[in-house]
Amino acid sequence: MYGVPFAVALEKGYFKEAGVDVTGFITSEGGGTTVRNAMASEIPYGEVALPAAISAVKQGVDLTIVHGGV
């Protein structure tokens, strides 16, 4: 269910309104795979669990936590 807001935003055109060309989303099993997918994308933004983000930072990945999901 965490991806629903992104799907709704894409369907309603909110990304385009903000000037961001989003055509779809890449999903994964989570954790490190999600971090790697996000960092390898054209728009390096992803939603991962806090432990995955902390682990990536500890391993030297240059990332910024933008927000927390609830």
C-alpha positions, 0 to 999 in steps of 0.5 A: 500500500505504500506505493498507492500515493505514487500511483495516484499522483501519476494517474492524476498528472501531479508529477507532470504538473511539477515538471517531473517526467515520471512514466512508471515505477520500479519495485523490488523485494525491498532493502538493499535492492530498493536502494540500489534501484533508486540510486541507479535510476534517472531520478534517484528517489526511492522509498525504503525502510529506515534500516535500509537507508541507515545501512546504505549510509553506513556503507558509504552511499551518498543519500538524503532522507527526504521524508518518512512514510506512515 
